[in-house]
């Protein structure tokens, strides 16, 4: 009986296999040696870092471990799907991430994962049982666990924070309007630098430029429109065309940058339901003037511009000549300022937001077209240098500065497409055109020939011509140079030509014709002596600029 009873109580081979052994040092560490306990501790930390939940499976609550593993494998599967979508359709993935609803769910999910991962690390610390470890090992294990928690849970939480920052920035900057289709295969954006102030009613754009991007290749061109352009043509669908069918021709005061203020103050009723009638009307005037459809605008105030460049860590340029930080105007009739507040040197350098703003705005001692060339260069430098590494390293500051954008009708739903195009544009040469010197005569903005403008724009945005004889508006390497512009920056174009030099093919003017080094003190002494002409001669090439 006894033997029979004892035999019936023996566990089956199957039960013996599945039953945990009390000598297993991973699950039962009490009797393990010090070296084994040390290895066990670091192993559990590593398992929680690499495969959250696995430490609980082998050494703790298996039910908790299984739940954590399910979440881990689900996240891995979603990450793999996102990677595949990135390869198949990068713009679709970006649109999903930037969508208000999807991004909110991602933020909530990432915060929950960060909290859950941190809880698993705390549970792992309990499983390690630090009291069993050698006294000298305990701090090392705790430090390793804390570092692993920061690396994993902390990074995930910070990523959720940055994603939430981007949600706020996108909501503040971009509209919820309908998406736009490319026009003749291109997206055309009007960039306006606003000089709104407390003493002005309605914004007056200080700079106007169209950034035109090929919808397939990302090939980009910049077209600068001088703010003093007269007789601007409104597009056929513009409500302002009924008031000005022959162009904005109400006299010398009817410059293209005055349209924003006039419409804001007097004609808002023509744009019912439009958030910014002045900006919309200006966009329509640029469209009609250039003969292309400009689909969207972005108006940036000067403070936001400077903060954005600071957030990027500055911009790197090669400056062709010295540029003054002009003092207060002392003789408005003759355009004479007081003593400069400072100078931006010629040569290679990095400009912070304050100096980049002055570099793009200053026009003392030169004409307005030298300033336009510098503005184009600043835009190119920003586009060239806002690379993924800079964006990731300074994301929060850039997003915060981006909210200084005063107005934009770009739809947030198309951000993915536009970011994708921007990435395609990286490394491609940007083509340029100015409706004024060096591409047109200095007096052209007063009596513009719109047929010529349209021809130049069509040539700029069309396929790049093959190397050979000079063609209208794009390549004139073999053309004879024309007369110098007032700024002395580049030769003016003859009809149907572009200046011969490449925009970056110049030597900064750092010495006088006699070979003497140009210094701040030299320039300021000329100013104190009232010798404005000597300064003009020395800084005449300050329209030359190239991004680095």
Buried (B, 14 or more C-beta within 10 A) or exposed (E): EEEEEEEEEEEEEEEEEEEEEEEEBBBEBEEBEEEEBBBBBBBBBBBBBEBBBBBBBBBBEEEBBEBBBEBBEEBEEEEEEEEEBEEEBBBBBBBBBBBEEEBEEBBEBBBEBBEBBBBBBEBBBEBBBBEBBEEEBBEBBBEBBBEBBBEBBBEBBBBBBBBBBBBEBBBEBBBEBEEBEBBEEBBBBBBBBBBBEEEEEBBBBBBBBBBBBBBEEBBBBBBBBBBBBBBBBBBEEBBBBEBBEEBBEEEEEBBBBBBBBBBBEEBBEBBEEBEBBBBBBBBBBBBBBBBBBBBBBBBBBBBBBBBBBBBBBBBBBBBBBBBBBBBEEEEEEEEBBEEBEBBBBBBEBBBBBBBBBBBBBBBBBBBBBBBBBBBBBBBBBBBBBBEEEBBEEBBBBBBBBBBBBBBBBBBBBBBBBBBBBBBBBEEEBBBBBBBBBBBBBBEBBBEBEBEBBBBBBBBBBEEEBEEEEBBBBBBBEEBEBBEBBBBBBBBBBBEBBBBBBEBBEBEBBBEEEEEEEBEEEBBBEBBEEEEBEBBBBBBBBBBBBBBE
